[in-house]
Amino acid sequence: MGHRLTKIYTRTGDGGTTGLSDGSRVAKDAPSIEEIGAVDELNSTIGVLLAEELPDDVRACLTDVQHDLFDLGGELSKPGHRIMTKAYVTRLEQLLDRFNAELAPLKDFVLPGGSRAASLAHVARAVCRRAERRVVPLANQKAAPPFAVRYLNRLSDLLFVIARVLNRHAGRDDVLWQQGKNR
């Protein structure tokens, strides 16, 4: 991989196409590129969250997620290439259970907000949901990586729980929705 990125610009995309890992070229506005781009945007959003002061366990979790998202991007960019397994989804479920066990049960919907880090986790959650929406059509055609939708679904849940953990870590309460507040 080290020698593949020695030249950053290639001019091969100047005509509106881009290369996939299998060597094929597709239009930059192709659905597959939308999916890859949405996963990349999610990974970048998590990178912004990682720039914040975070508890060590949250930092380790999100760093692992970034590696997972590169694995997913690799699967999306090379049709038929499989990296992710059910273990990826199971690991997120275990993290969800562990982080959520430390939180008070919810009785109301939570609005994005609280601490800066929690707010960024909510942004990452929303971006994750968009990535999931981009991958679902491919999954409906049986062309998506087998664990892509499940992984993104669990990840959005995990990012919601992490937002709550980060508010608690910052000594802040969750921002609860008050139905009809401004009537």
Phi and psi in degrees as a GROMACS rama.xvg file:
@    title "Ramachandran Plot"
@    xaxis  label "Phi"
@    yaxis  label "Psi"
@TYPE xy
-59.5699  -34.3663  GLY-2
-86.3651  -16.6937  HIS-3
-71.151  -26.2459  ARG-4
-108.215  28.906  LEU-5
-74.3691  -28.0198  THR-6
-115.12  119.21  LYS-7
-78.8724  -41.4302  ILE-8
-104.525  139.587  TYR-9
-121.658  -15.5455  THR-10
69.0893  0.920305  ARG-11
-71.816  -18.3361  THR-12
-96.1754  2.50207  GLY-13
-63.5388  -20.9601  ASP-14
-92.8257  8.36356  GLY-15
92.5681  14.3427  GLY-16
-119.734  164.232  THR-17
-140.951  157.065  THR-18
-94.3157  140.256  GLY-19
-92.596  167.301  LEU-20
-63.6269  -21.6277  SER-21
-86.0683  3.69229  ASP-22
94.3608  -12.1899  GLY-23
-75.6624  159.982  SER-24
-117.294  139.903  ARG-25
-135.283  160.779  VAL-26
-63.7706  144.105  ALA-27
-66.1046  -15.8459  LYS-28
-103.741  16.0034  ASP-29
-67.1693  148.431  ALA-30
-52.8116  -37.4655  PRO-31
-64.0551  -34.8351  SER-32
-74.275  -34.212  ILE-33
-58.3525  -43.4387  GLU-34
-64.9119  -48.6068  GLU-35
-60.8234  -42.9453  ILE-36
-64.4119  -38.3858  GLY-37
-65.9982  -39.0294  ALA-38
-67.7149  -39.159  VAL-39
-64.0994  -42.7989  ASP-40
-61.1492  -41.4438  GLU-41
-60.7207  -46.5527  LEU-42
-61.0539  -40.7878  ASN-43
-65.81  -38.5043  SER-44
-64.276  -40.3938  THR-45
-65.4565  -35.4548  ILE-46
-59.7908  -39.2542  GLY-47
-64.1981  -43.5071  VAL-48
-60.399  -39.8299  LEU-49
-67.3579  -14.598  LEU-50
-75.6124  -11.7038  ALA-51
-83.8206  164.988  GLU-52
-73.8397  120.838  GLU-53
-132.093  152.544  LEU-54
-60.2133  147.743  PRO-55
-56.0018  -40.8224  ASP-56
-68.1724  -34.4825  ASP-57
-69.4391  -43.1264  VAL-58
-59.607  -46.3653  ARG-59
-62.4378  -42.8271  ALA-60
-59.7512  -49.7365  CYS-61
-69.0554  -33.0988  LEU-62
-64.6654  -42.8794  THR-63
-61.4437  -40.1591  ASP-64
-61.0698  -40.8632  VAL-65
-59.3736  -40.7227  GLN-66
-65.1099  -41.1608  HIS-67
-59.294  -42.1037  ASP-68
-66.9502  -31.5557  LEU-69
-67.9389  -38.2809  PHE-70
-60.2182  -44.8282  ASP-71
-63.3602  -43.6551  LEU-72
-59.7243  -37.5362  GLY-73
-63.2782  -41.0569  GLY-74
-65.0324  -40.8591  GLU-75
-69.1664  -30.9351  LEU-76
-87.3697  -7.85297  SER-77
-135.838  87.5789  LYS-78
-50.5115  132.974  PRO-79
89.0873  -14.66  GLY-80
-81.2096  126.979  HIS-81
-118.18  128.925  ARG-82
-121.648  -50.5803  ILE-83
-72.0381  145.575  MET-84
-128.109  177.16  THR-85
-59.3993  -26.8387  LYS-86
-60.4863  -30.2961  ALA-87
-63.0162  -45.7395  TYR-88
-68.0294  -43.2752  VAL-89
-60.267  -41.2344  THR-90
-61.0396  -41.8662  ARG-91
-64.8168  -39.923  LEU-92
-62.5906  -40.3896  GLU-93
-65.4836  -40.947  GLN-94
-64.6056  -42.6545  LEU-95
-56.6319  -49.3117  LEU-96
-60.5212  -43.0206  ASP-97
-67.2833  -49.5466  ARG-98
-66.1661  -40.6678  PHE-99
-69.1814  -30.2408  ASN-100
-61.5753  -22.975  ALA-101
-87.169  -3.93981  GLU-102
-107.018  152.85  LEU-103
-69.2995  145.801  ALA-104
-61.0528  147.652  PRO-105
-89.1597  139.344  LEU-106
-116.022  -12.7756  LYS-107
-135.29  164.362  ASP-108
-70.9493  148.935  PHE-109
-104.356  130.527  VAL-110
-85.9591  148.783  LEU-111
-62.1748  129.142  PRO-112
154.326  -163.538  GLY-113
100.281  -122.939  GLY-114
-78.8233  164.464  SER-115
-60.4652  -46.1342  ARG-116
-62.9278  -42.4721  ALA-117
-62.8982  -40.8463  ALA-118
-62.0621  -40.6529  SER-119
-66.6744  -34.4941  LEU-120
-64.4846  -37.541  ALA-121
-66.3872  -38.9201  HIS-122
-61.853  -45.2304  VAL-123
-60.265  -38.3704  ALA-124
-61.6455  -44.3859  ARG-125
-66.3139  -39.7623  ALA-126
-65.9528  -36.5814  VAL-127
-62.7537  -41.8574  CYS-128
-62.6729  -37.6692  ARG-129
-65.335  -43.6687  ARG-130
-59.3869  -41.3363  ALA-131
-61.1335  -43.5346  GLU-132
-63.3074  -30.9014  ARG-133
-74.381  -32.0385  ARG-134
-83.142  -28.6061  VAL-135
-55.1953  -45.153  VAL-136
-59.5547  -37.8038  PRO-137
-65.4471  -39.8599  LEU-138
-65.1917  -37.2407  ALA-139
-64.8814  -24.4823  ASN-140
-91.9517  6.4085  GLN-141
61.8551  25.5905  LYS-142
-109.513  -4.19161  ALA-143
-84.4159  154.761  ALA-144
-54.7926  140.781  PRO-145
-55.9138  -32.3176  PRO-146
-106.939  6.76069  PHE-147
-60.7799  -52.2886  ALA-148
-66.467  -44.761  VAL-149
-61.0941  -42.4174  ARG-150
-61.8792  -49.0809  TYR-151
-65.1185  -35.363  LEU-152
-63.6544  -47.065  ASN-153
-66.2326  -36.8769  ARG-154
-63.8568  -40.7041  LEU-155
-63.3404  -38.1738  SER-156
-63.9158  -42.8799  ASP-157
-63.0178  -41.3179  LEU-158
-64.7959  -34.6709  LEU-159
-62.2177  -47.5326  PHE-160
-65.6823  -39.9261  VAL-161
-62.2089  -37.4535  ILE-162
-58.4693  -43.1315  ALA-163
-65.7584  -40.7485  ARG-164
-61.6534  -41.9716  VAL-165
-68.6647  -35.5107  LEU-166
-63.5163  -45.6269  ASN-167
-61.4783  -42.6919  ARG-168
-60.0307  -34.8651  HIS-169
-85.3812  1.5737  ALA-170
74.9671  23.0926  GLY-171
-109.828  150.997  ARG-172
-84.6284  156.393  ASP-173
-63.4887  149.09  ASP-174
-89.6312  110.568  VAL-175
-93.8028  140.724  LEU-176
-69.0229  135.702  TRP-177
-117.285  99.591  GLN-178
-57.3001  132.743  GLN-179
69.0798  19.2481  GLY-180
-53.2538  -36.6846  LYS-181
-107.104  27.4669  ASN-182
